[in-house]
Amino acid sequence: MKDMKKTLLAGLAAAVICTCNVGNADAVNWQQFGSDSAGVSWFIDVDSVQRNDNSATIDVKAQDSEGFHFIATEEFNRKDKTIRDVKVTLYNPQGYVEAEDPVDNVYRPVNAGSPSEAVYYYLWAPEENATVDQAKATKVDKKADKKAKKEEKKKK
């Protein structure tokens, strides 16, 4: 009888865990980065970012005022300043999948003023906005100067 109660409790616990985790954004870190004139709010999952100097993949969410939203895994090409959809899924306000859109795997330009441009600059800040820690830069320059002087003395 005790074993049957334990089995029943374990089964109930598993069912509760499964039903409580229904949804699409339980283990992500959504950060809003803007909204557009149509009332759509745009978010990025900062924990999904996979980036190097050439390309990046990131999850982006767009949500309307009624709660419908899509989550797209996007791949950016830094050099060409292009983007392509890897996966696009539409969710209802309750968080259930409504549809998974087919993707064409074609890169398209990142347009000025678009949400994709905001994400692009989140991934790679424009060079004119890059900041340099002058104290560190000066320290590095002094070390390089000392090393060059030592090498020059050795040659003489």
C-alpha positions in Angstrom: 0.0 0.0 0.0 2.9 2.4 0.9 4.6 1.6 -2.5 1.4 2.3 -4.3 1.0 5.7 -2.6 4.6 6.6 -3.4 4.1 5.6 -7.0 0.9 7.7 -7.2 2.5 10.7 -5.6 5.5 10.5 -7.9 3.2 10.3 -10.9 1.2 13.3 -9.7 4.4 15.2 -9.1 5.6 14.5 -12.6 2.3 15.5 -14.1 2.4 18.8 -12.1 5.9 19.5 -13.3 5.0 18.8 -16.9 1.9 21.0 -16.9 3.6 23.8 -15.1 6.4 24.0 -17.7 4.0 24.4 -20.7 5.0 27.5 -22.6 7.7 28.8 -24.7 9.9 31.2 -22.7 10.5 29.6 -19.3 14.2 29.4 -19.4 15.2 32.4 -21.4 16.3 35.9 -20.7 14.0 38.2 -22.8 15.1 41.8 -22.9 13.0 44.4 -24.7 14.8 46.5 -27.2 12.0 48.4 -28.8 8.5 48.7 -30.3 7.2 49.7 -33.6 4.4 52.0 -34.9 2.1 48.9 -35.1 2.3 48.4 -31.3 4.6 45.3 -31.6 7.2 45.0 -28.9 10.5 43.5 -29.8 12.7 41.4 -27.5 16.0 39.5 -27.7 17.0 36.5 -25.6 20.3 37.6 -24.3 21.1 34.0 -23.2 20.7 32.6 -26.7 23.4 34.7 -28.3 26.1 32.8 -30.2 28.5 35.2 -31.8 31.9 35.5 -33.3 33.6 38.1 -35.5 31.8 36.9 -38.7 28.3 35.7 -37.7 25.8 35.4 -34.9 22.7 33.5 -34.0 20.1 34.9 -31.7 16.5 34.4 -30.7 14.2 37.3 -31.3 10.6 37.7 -30.1 7.9 40.1 -31.5 4.7 40.4 -29.4 1.5 42.3 -30.3 -0.8 44.0 -27.9 -3.1 40.9 -27.7 -0.3 38.6 -26.6 0.3 36.8 -29.9 3.9 36.5 -30.6 6.5 34.8 -32.7 10.0 33.6 -31.8 12.5 33.5 -34.6 16.0 32.2 -34.5 17.9 34.5 -36.7 21.4 34.2 -38.2 23.3 37.4 -39.0 26.3 37.8 -41.4 28.4 40.6 -40.1 30.5 41.4 -43.2 27.5 41.4 -45.6 25.1 43.0 -43.0 22.5 40.4 -43.8 20.1 38.2 -41.9 18.2 34.9 -42.5 15.5 33.1 -40.6 16.6 29.7 -39.1 13.3 28.9 -37.4 10.1 30.9 -36.9 7.3 29.8 -34.5 4.0 31.6 -33.8 2.5 31.4 -30.3 -1.0 32.3 -29.0 -1.4 34.5 -25.9 -1.4 31.4 -23.7 2.0 30.4 -25.0 0.9 27.4 -27.1 2.3 26.9 -30.6 -0.1 28.1 -33.3 2.2 27.5 -36.3 5.7 26.9 -37.3 6.5 29.0 -40.4 8.6 27.5 -43.2 11.9 29.3 -43.7 13.5 29.9 -47.1 17.1 30.1 -45.8 17.8 33.1 -48.0 19.8 36.0 -46.6 18.2 39.4 -46.8 19.7 42.9 -46.1 19.5 44.4 -42.6 17.5 47.5 -43.4 18.2 50.9 -41.7 15.8 51.7 -38.9 14.5 48.1 -38.7 14.3 45.9 -35.7 17.0 43.7 -37.3 19.3 46.6 -37.5 18.8 47.2 -33.7 19.7 43.5 -33.1 22.7 43.8 -35.5 24.1 46.7 -33.5 23.4 44.9 -30.3 25.6 42.1 -31.5 28.3 44.3 -33.0 28.4 48.0 -31.9 29.1 50.4 -34.7 32.8 51.4 -34.7 32.1 55.1 -34.4 30.3 54.3 -31.1 33.0 52.0 -29.8 34.7 53.2 -26.6 38.3 52.8 -25.6 39.6 52.8 -22.1 42.3 55.4 -22.5 44.1 54.4 -19.3 44.5 50.8 -20.5 45.5 51.9 -24.0 48.2 54.2 -22.6 49.5 51.4 -20.4 49.7 49.1 -23.4 51.5 51.8 -25.4 54.0 52.3 -22.6 54.8 48.6 -22.4 55.2 48.4 -26.2 57.6 51.5 -26.1 59.7 49.9 -23.3 59.9 46.6 -25.2 61.0 48.5 -28.4 63.7 50.4 -26.6 65.1 47.2 -25.0 65.2 45.6 -28.4 66.9 48.6 -29.9 69.6 48.6 -27.2 70.3 44.9 -27.8 71.0 45.6 -31.5 73.6 48.3 -30.6 
